[in-house]
Amino acid sequence: MKKKLGSMLVVSATLGLAALAAGCAPEGDPTVGDESTVAPAALGAAVCLASQSGAYCGNDEMSNASAATLYQCPGGANKAPISGNVCPNGCIVAPPGSPDACASGPVCLGGAGAYCGGDEMKNADPAKLYQCPGVGLAPTSSTACANGCVIAPPGTPDSCQTVTGVGSPSSYRLPWSPGINMSLAQDCNDSCCNDHVGYSKYAWDFSNYTNFDIRAARAGTVTHVKIDSNSGCASSSCAGDANYIVIDHGDGTESLYLHLKQYSLDPAVTCGAHVDQGQRLASAGTTGWSSGTHLHFQVNSVNATAPQCECGSTGLTCSSTYVPWQDFWSVSTHPTVPVTFDEWPASSACANRRIELPPSQN
């Protein structure tokens, strides 16, 4: 068994579990974060496995214990802990010979690898890239990403954005004109409305309550467009009334611009044509499943076998109540993907945010 040095005041057995508060770390202890004392009943069936007394996280030398709780063990295998304290930022398993402690800084929630602060991390900076040794451990190092941190699909390490300036062919800009104020009405992976979740979690709603001009976040080819609907409501029953534009970027991804205003397609934009980054596409609206004027924006992988330009070159030949979702919507085989906007590096650090967004440079 590895030796642990006690880092908490041991509660005398004669005081009983009612005196658990004595196990809290002293105020100002720099090695231990804020924690709350576990009620006696919450210790449940936790068992200390270590022969040495000391402080142990629930996933270190413990059985039937919570990994986010720091337990004080009396020494001797198969004994009940004297006390336990919940660690709100996670519990850090220390090397042999050092006591475990509640985390006061970033904690790794994923396995070994590189993670952005907004991905498989807790209490971390979304604009930094962390090197994680394992679940529940403190990162071994971190790097500030000057252009933002890119969250990669599962199985691929995250990385710092390599774009060195606005205007790179592979970069994304906020999809509206410079000088226009905009708010984040709904964040990615947002628990608000149960629609930016699952395969569709990397999506954002932008609004300033006007029919603002929408500009291409990135260059590509228009593959799907519909613009003839003038209806919408705050119910999924109106989903088919949506107007939209989809742009294929030529690298296996495509951007979706949803809820557009009727007949607002720019005359220079047609299905099958190339559009440049920053080019005007249409105006924001409230068509489809929508309760107010806004733009829903997401990027997902392309369904390469799907038909294109189903509603004609100008987006007017489909019924105003029909949308071929199966051709471009995010599903398990074509999920949304995280993107980093040049002006907003923390875009994919989903956090139920309601914020004023940076100025567009588009």
DACOR-V467751 format. One record per pair of residues at least 4 apart in sequence whose C-alpha atoms are under 7 Angstrom apart, sorted by the first residue. I is the first residue (numbers start at 1). GAP is how many residues later the second one is. D is the distance in Angstrom with one decimal. If there is no record, write none. Layout:
BEGIN
I&GAP&D  I&GAP&D
END
This chain:
BEGIN
1&49&5.9  1&50&6.5  2&94&5.3  2&95&6.7  3&49&5.6  3&93&6.0  3&94&5.0  4&48&6.2  4&49&6.5  4&50&5.2  4&51&6.7  4&92&6.7  4&93&5.2  4&94&5.4  4&95&5.0  5&49&5.1  5&92&6.5  5&93&5.7  5&94&5.0  6&47&6.6  6&48&3.8  6&49&5.6  6&93&6.2  7&47&6.7  7&48&6.1  7&92&6.2  8&15&5.5  8&16&6.7  8&17&5.9  8&47&7.0  9&13&6.2  9&14&5.2  10&13&6.3  11&4&6.9  11&8&6.9  11&9&6.9  11&11&6.3  11&12&6.6  11&71&6.7  15&4&6.1  17&23&5.9  20&17&6.7  20&63&5.8  21&16&6.1  23&60&6.4  24&13&6.7  24&61&6.9  25&4&6.7  25&7&6.8  31&70&6.8  32&69&5.5  32&70&4.9  32&71&6.0  32&72&6.0  33&69&5.1  33&70&5.1  33&71&4.1  34&53&6.7  34&54&6.9  35&50&6.0  35&51&5.3  35&52&4.7  35&53&6.0  36&49&5.4  36&50&5.2  36&51&6.9  37&47&6.2  37&48&4.3  37&49&6.2  38&4&5.9  38&5&6.9  38&46&5.3  38&47&5.2  38&48&6.2  43&41&6.9  45&19&5.9  46&16&7.0  46&17&5.7  46&18&4.7  46&19&4.7  46&34&6.4  47&15&5.7  47&16&5.1  47&17&6.5  47&31&5.7  47&32&5.6  47&33&4.9  47&34&6.4  48&13&6.4  48&14&4.8  48&15&6.6  48&25&6.0  48&29&6.1  48&30&5.4  48&31&5.2  48&32&5.8  48&33&6.0  49&12&5.1  49&13&5.3  49&14&7.0  49&28&4.4  49&29&5.1  50&11&5.5  50&25&6.3  50&26&6.1  50&27&5.2  51&24&4.9  51&25&4.0  51&26&5.1  52&23&4.4  52&24&6.3  53&20&5.2  53&21&4.7  53&22&3.8  54&18&5.7  54&19&5.4  54&20&6.9  54&45&6.5  55&15&6.5  55&16&5.6  55&17&4.7  55&18&6.3  55&44&5.4  55&45&5.5  56&4&5.9  56&5&6.8  56&14&5.6  56&15&5.2  56&16&6.5  56&43&6.8  56&44&5.2  57&10&5.9  57&11&6.9  57&12&5.8  57&13&4.5  57&14&6.1  57&34&5.8  57&35&6.9  57&36&6.2  57&43&6.1  58&4&5.5  58&7&4.7  58&8&4.7  58&9&4.0  58&10&6.5  58&11&5.7  58&12&6.3  58&13&6.9  59&6&6.9  59&7&6.9  59&8&4.8  60&33&6.6  67&24&6.8  68&18&6.1  68&19&5.6  68&22&5.0  68&23&5.2  69&15&6.3  69&16&5.4  69&17&4.4  69&18&5.6  69&22&6.4  70&14&5.4  70&15&5.1  70&16&6.3  70&17&6.8  70&21&6.5  70&31&6.7  70&32&6.6  71&10&6.2  71&12&5.7  71&13&4.2  71&14&6.4  72&9&5.6  72&10&5.6  72&11&5.3  72&12&6.2  73&8&4.6  73&9&5.9  74&7&6.6  74&8&6.5  87&4&5.8  87&15&5.2  87&16&7.0  89&14&5.5  89&15&6.7  89&33&6.7  89&34&6.4  90&12&6.1  90&13&5.5  90&17&6.5  90&46&6.7  91&10&5.9  91&11&4.5  91&12&5.4  91&45&6.5  92&8&5.8  92&9&5.4  92&10&5.9  92&11&5.7  92&44&6.1  92&45&5.2  92&46&6.4  93&7&5.0  93&44&6.2  94&4&5.8  94&5&6.1  94&6&4.9  105&18&6.1  106&15&6.9  106&16&5.6  106&17&4.7  106&18&4.8  106&32&6.2  106&33&7.0  107&14&5.8  107&15&5.2  107&16&6.6  107&29&6.1  107&30&5.7  107&31&4.9  107&32&6.6  108&12&6.4  108&13&4.9  108&14&6.6  108&24&5.9  108&26&6.6  108&27&5.5  108&28&5.4  108&29&5.5  108&30&6.0  108&31&6.3  109&11&4.8  109&12&5.2  109&13&6.9  109&26&5.0  109&27&5.7  110&10&5.1  110&24&6.5  110&25&5.2  111&22&6.9  111&23&4.5  111&24&5.2  112&20&5.1  112&21&4.5  112&22&4.5  113&18&5.8  113&19&5.2  113&20&6.7  113&44&6.3  114&15&6.6  114&16&5.6  114&17&4.6  114&18&6.1  114&43&5.2  114&44&5.5  115&4&5.9  115&5&6.7  115&14&5.6  115&15&5.2  115&16&6.5  115&42&6.6  115&43&5.1  116&10&5.8  116&11&7.0  116&12&5.8  116&13&4.5  116&14&6.1  116&33&5.8  116&34&6.9  116&35&6.2  116&42&6.0  117&4&5.5  117&7&4.7  117&8&4.7  117&9&3.9  117&10&6.5  117&11&5.7  117&12&6.3  117&13&6.8  118&8&4.5  118&231&4.3  118&232&7.0  119&32&6.6  119&230&7.0  126&23&6.9  126&220&6.0  126&223&5.9  127&17&6.3  127&18&5.6  127&21&5.1  127&22&5.3  127&218&6.8  127&219&6.2  128&14&6.4  128&15&5.4  128&16&4.4  128&17&5.4  128&21&6.3  129&13&5.5  129&14&5.1  129&15&6.4  129&16&6.8  129&20&6.4  129&30&6.6  129&31&6.6  130&9&6.0  130&11&5.9  130&12&4.3  130&13&6.5  131&8&5.4  131&9&5.7  131&10&5.4  131&11&6.2  132&7&4.5  132&8&6.1  133&4&6.7  133&6&6.5  133&7&6.8  145&4&5.7  145&15&5.2  145&16&6.8  147&14&5.4  147&15&6.9  147&16&6.5  147&17&6.9  147&198&6.2  148&12&6.1  148&13&5.4  148&192&6.9  148&197&4.2  148&198&6.4  149&10&5.9  149&11&4.4  149&12&5.4  149&196&6.7  150&8&5.8  150&9&5.3  150&10&5.8  150&11&5.7  150&189&6.9  150&190&6.5  151&7&4.9  151&8&7.0  151&187&6.0  152&4&5.7  152&5&6.2  152&6&5.0  163&5&6.6  163&8&6.8  166&176&5.9  167&4&6.6  171&47&6.6  171&170&7.0  171&171&6.7  172&45&5.1  172&46&5.3  172&168&6.6  172&169&4.8  172&170&6.1  173&44&4.8  173&45&6.8  173&168&5.0  173&169&5.5  173&170&6.6  173&187&6.9  173&188&6.8  173&189&5.9  174&43&5.9  174&167&6.2  174&169&7.0  174&186&5.4  174&188&6.5  175&39&5.7  175&40&4.8  175&41&5.7  175&42&4.8  175&187&6.8  176&37&6.0  176&38&4.8  176&39&5.0  176&184&6.5  176&186&6.5  177&36&6.7  177&38&6.7  177&183&6.3  177&185&5.7  178&181&6.4  178&182&4.8  178&183&5.4  178&184&6.0  179&180&6.6  181&27&6.8  181&178&6.9  182&24&6.5  182&25&5.7  182&26&5.2  182&174&6.2  182&175&5.8  183&23&5.8  183&24&5.4  183&25&6.1  183&172&5.8  183&173&4.5  183&174&5.5  184&21&6.0  184&22&5.0  184&23&6.6  184&170&5.5  184&171&5.5  184&172&6.3  184&173&6.5  185&20&5.3  185&21&5.6  185&22&6.1  185&169&6.1  186&4&6.7  186&18&5.8  186&19&4.9  186&168&6.9  187&16&7.0  187&17&5.1  187&18&6.7  187&163&6.3  187&164&6.9  187&165&5.3  187&166&5.8  188&8&5.7  188&13&5.4  188&14&4.9  188&15&4.9  188&16&5.4  188&162&5.1  189&7&5.0  189&8&4.7  189&12&4.4  189&13&6.3  189&161&5.8  190&6&5.6  190&7&6.6  190&162&5.0  191&161&6.9  196&4&5.4  196&5&4.4  196&6&6.8  196&7&5.9  197&4&3.9  199&131&6.0  199&132&5.6  199&133&6.0  199&136&4.8  199&137&6.0  200&130&5.7  200&135&6.3  200&136&5.3  201&135&6.6  202&96&6.2  202&134&5.5  202&135&6.0  202&136&5.7  202&146&7.0  203&93&7.0  203&94&5.7  203&95&4.4  204&92&5.7  204&93&5.4  204&94&6.6  205&89&6.5  205&90&5.5  205&91&4.5  205&92&6.4  206&88&5.6  206&89&5.2  206&90&6.6  207&86&6.8  207&87&4.6  207&88&6.5  209&84&5.6  209&85&6.8  210&83&6.4  211&72&5.5  211&73&4.7  211&74&5.8  211&82&6.7  212&71&5.6  212&72&5.5  213&67&6.7  213&69&6.0  213&70&4.6  213&71&6.5  214&66&5.9  214&67&5.7  214&68&5.5  214&69&5.5  214&70&6.5  215&63&5.1  215&64&5.2  215&65&4.3  215&66&5.4  216&60&6.9  216&61&5.1  216&62&4.9  216&63&5.5  216&64&6.5  216&65&6.5  217&60&5.8  217&61&6.3  218&58&6.9  218&59&4.5  219&30&6.4  219&56&5.6  219&57&4.4  219&58&4.4  220&27&5.7  220&28&5.3  220&29&4.4  220&30&6.8  220&54&5.6  220&55&5.6  220&56&6.7  221&26&5.3  221&27&5.1  221&28&6.6  221&51&6.1  221&52&5.6  221&53&4.4  221&54&6.1  222&24&5.8  222&25&4.4  222&26&6.3  222&48&7.0  222&49&5.0  222&50&5.2  222&51&5.7  222&52&6.4  223&23&5.7  223&24&5.9  223&25&6.5  223&48&5.6  223&49&5.6  223&85&5.3  223&86&5.6  224&21&5.7  224&22&5.0  224&47&6.3  224&84&5.8  224&85&4.8  224&86&6.8  225&19&5.5  225&20&4.4  225&21&6.4  225&46&6.3  225&84&6.5  225&86&6.5  225&90&4.9  226&17&5.0  226&18&5.4  226&19&6.7  226&85&6.0  226&89&4.0  226&90&6.2  227&16&4.9  227&17&6.6  227&35&5.3  227&36&5.5  227&38&6.8  227&88&5.3  227&89&6.1  228&15&7.0  228&34&5.3  228&35&5.9  228&87&7.0  228&88&5.4  228&92&5.6  229&12&5.8  229&13&6.6  229&14&6.2  229&33&5.5  229&58&6.8  229&91&4.6  230&32&5.4  230&57&6.1  231&10&5.8  231&56&5.1  231&57&6.3  232&6&5.6  232&9&6.1  232&54&6.1  232&55&4.3  232&56&4.2  232&57&5.7  232&58&5.8  233&5&5.8  233&55&6.5  233&56&5.5  233&57&5.3  233&58&5.6  234&55&5.5  234&56&5.1  234&57&4.7  235&54&5.6  236&53&5.5  238&50&4.9  238&51&5.1  239&49&4.5  239&50&4.6  240&48&6.0  240&81&4.9  240&82&4.8  240&83&5.1  241&46&5.9  241&47&4.2  241&79&5.9  241&80&4.5  241&81&6.4  242&16&6.9  242&17&5.3  242&45&4.7  242&46&3.6  242&47&7.0  243&15&6.1  243&16&5.2  243&17&5.0  243&44&6.2  244&13&5.4  244&14&4.5  244&15&6.1  244&16&5.8  245&11&6.0  245&12&5.2  245&13&6.8  246&8&6.6  246&9&5.6  246&10&4.6  246&11&6.4  247&7&5.3  247&8&5.2  247&9&6.7  248&5&6.2  248&6&4.2  248&7&6.6  249&4&5.8  249&5&5.6  252&49&5.6  252&50&5.4  253&46&6.6  253&47&5.5  253&48&4.3  253&49&5.2  254&45&5.5  254&46&5.7  254&47&6.2  254&48&6.0  255&43&5.7  255&44&4.4  255&45&6.7  256&41&5.6  256&42&5.4  256&43&6.3  257&38&6.6  257&39&5.9  257&40&5.1  258&37&5.9  258&38&5.0  258&39&6.6  259&25&6.7  259&26&5.4  259&27&5.2  259&28&4.7  259&29&6.1  259&36&6.2  259&37&6.8  260&22&6.9  260&23&5.9  260&24&4.8  260&25&4.5  260&26&6.6  260&27&6.3  261&22&5.6  261&23&5.5  261&24&4.0  261&25&6.7  261&26&6.7  264&18&5.0  264&19&5.6  265&4&6.8  265&16&6.0  265&17&4.4  266&14&6.6  266&15&5.4  266&16&5.4  269&4&6.9  269&12&6.5  270&43&5.1  270&44&5.5  271&38&5.7  271&41&7.0  271&42&4.4  271&43&6.5  275&4&6.5  278&84&4.9  284&9&6.4  284&10&5.6  284&11&5.6  285&8&4.7  285&9&5.9  286&4&5.4  286&5&6.7  286&6&5.4  286&7&4.5  286&8&6.4  298&38&6.7  299&37&5.4  299&38&5.8  300&30&6.2  300&34&6.2  300&35&5.4  300&36&3.8  300&37&5.3  301&33&4.8  301&34&6.1  301&35&6.6  302&26&6.9  302&32&6.3  303&24&6.5  303&25&6.4  303&31&6.5  306&21&5.0  307&20&6.6  309&4&6.3  311&4&4.7  311&5&5.9  311&6&4.7  311&7&4.7  312&4&6.4  312&5&5.7  318&4&6.6  325&4&5.2  330&4&5.3  330&5&4.7  330&6&5.8  331&4&5.2  338&10&5.6  339&9&6.2  340&4&6.8  340&5&5.3  340&6&7.0  340&7&5.8  340&8&6.6  341&4&5.7  341&6&6.7  343&15&6.3  343&17&6.6  344&14&6.6
END
